[in-house]
């Protein structure tokens, strides 16, 4: 499907997995199909995803956490360039005020609603992890 270290456009990602070309966690049919992360808003991506505020943002984060299946993860490297870094699955999620505060200070963001810790899934584990 995707090759590690190769950059894709959001349109390429959409063509393979569906979902929005704008959402950081595009989803289809009640499940997240990819994680498209920027290092300026998620400095420890893909190992840590910082969910902000907004109905769509919080909904997508909740879907990711509750489904628990690995998703292809991409890091933005430049305009229209999203590097595939592997399949990642939720390890744990926190809405604890102390952790939110610490991550907010680290990232320079003040709108965090959830911290999602991810782990790289073993090769071939998509949908099975």
Helices and strands as residue ranges (DSSP letters): E 7-8, H 10-17, E 27-28, E 31-32, E 34-37, E 48-51, H 55-67, E 71-78, E 81-94, H 97-107, E 114-120
